[in-house]
Amino acid sequence: AVVSTQSTGISELFAPLEEVINSSFIPTIVSRHATPSQRDVFALPARDGGVGVFNPMLTSELEYERSLVATAPLSKVIHEQVTNIEPARALALVKELASAKQSM
């Protein structure tokens, strides 16, 4: 499956969610508002000293691309209007998905 590397513009759709994370969620967790640099730290995974509260505006493009890759085999079957998938075809689709996951 070929995935476009062009921007989809989807990240801007997550601005309201990021605003709620910044104005309500994080202050509830830490009992105060976070500075932009603190917000960056909170977005880090726990293993790197953060709390894993990712900024959806920064991660949405990549996650969208990943979802396209992950659903490509199923989308292909739906597009082809396949009603009965032979076991060999199902196995090929699973292998295609596994290969796509490894290339991410």
C-alpha positions, 0 to 999 in steps of 0.5 A: 500500500502506498501512502501519501506523505503530503499533509492532509490538514487534519491536524487543525481539526484537533485544535479544539481538543488540544485547547481542552487538554491544555485548559482543563485536563492538564490543570486537573492533573497537576493542579495548575496551568502548564507552560508551553515547555511543560506541555511538551514534557507532558507529551513525552512517554512516561519512559522519557519523563512525561505523562504520555498526554500527546498533543493531537495536533502534532500526532494526527498526521502520522496517526492518520497515515498509519490508519490508512496503511493498517486499513488498506487491505480491508479497504481493498477487499471492500472496494473489490466488493468481495463477498467470500474471501478464500483462506489463501486470499485472507492469508495474503491480506494478513501478510500484506498488513504485517508487511505494511506495519513493519515499514512504518 
